[in-house]
Amino acid sequence: MARLEQIVKELESGNVPLDDLMRLYDEGTALVKSCTEKITAAEQKVRLVQMKNGTLTEEEFHGQ
C-alpha cells in the first residue's frame, strides 16, 4: 500500500518523464489488482455473527 501511495504522489507531481510515467502506471495498476484480490479473499473469509432470538447465528458476509 505504501508503494502505491508513493506511485500516486510521483504521478501527481507532474515531473515524471513519459517513459517513467508509463512504468509507474503499470506498476500501480498491478498493485491495485493485487490489493483488490487480497480484499476479495479476506471478504470471503469474513462471517457475520448475529444474535437472533437469543441464539448466536453465523452467516456469510456479502460485501457491497
C-alpha positions as CSV (number, residue, x, y, z in Angstrom):
1,M,0.0,0.0,0.0
2,A,2.8,2.4,0.8
3,R,4.4,1.8,-2.6
4,L,1.0,2.5,-4.3
5,E,0.8,5.8,-2.4
6,Q,4.3,6.7,-3.4
7,I,3.4,6.0,-7.1
8,V,0.4,8.2,-6.9
9,K,2.4,11.1,-5.4
10,E,5.0,10.7,-8.2
11,L,2.4,10.7,-10.9
12,E,0.5,13.7,-9.4
13,S,3.7,15.7,-9.2
14,G,3.7,16.2,-13.0
15,N,7.5,15.9,-13.1
16,V,7.8,12.4,-14.4
17,P,9.1,11.7,-17.9
18,L,6.7,9.8,-20.1
19,D,8.7,6.5,-20.0
20,D,8.8,6.5,-16.2
21,L,5.1,7.6,-16.1
22,M,4.1,4.5,-18.2
23,R,6.2,2.2,-16.0
24,L,4.8,3.7,-12.8
25,Y,1.2,3.4,-14.1
26,D,1.7,-0.2,-15.0
27,E,3.2,-0.9,-11.6
28,G,0.4,0.9,-9.9
29,T,-2.4,-0.9,-11.7
30,A,-0.7,-4.3,-10.9
31,L,-0.6,-3.2,-7.2
32,V,-4.3,-2.2,-7.3
33,K,-5.2,-5.6,-8.8
34,S,-3.2,-7.4,-6.1
35,C,-4.8,-5.4,-3.3
36,T,-8.3,-6.0,-4.8
37,E,-7.7,-9.7,-4.9
38,K,-6.5,-9.7,-1.3
39,I,-9.6,-7.8,-0.1
40,T,-11.9,-10.1,-2.0
41,A,-10.2,-13.2,-0.4
42,A,-10.5,-11.6,3.0
43,E,-14.2,-10.8,2.5
44,Q,-14.8,-14.4,1.6
45,K,-13.4,-15.5,4.9
46,V,-15.4,-13.0,7.0
47,R,-18.5,-14.3,8.6
48,L,-21.1,-12.3,10.5
49,V,-22.1,-13.4,13.9
50,Q,-25.5,-12.2,15.0
51,M,-27.8,-12.7,17.9
52,K,-31.2,-13.9,16.7
53,N,-33.9,-14.9,19.2
54,G,-31.3,-15.4,21.9
55,T,-29.2,-17.6,19.7
56,L,-25.9,-16.8,18.1
57,T,-26.0,-17.4,14.3
58,E,-23.3,-17.3,11.8
59,E,-23.7,-16.3,8.1
60,E,-21.6,-15.4,5.2
61,F,-20.5,-11.8,4.7
62,H,-21.8,-10.3,1.5
63,G,-19.8,-7.2,0.7
64,Q,-21.2,-4.3,-1.2
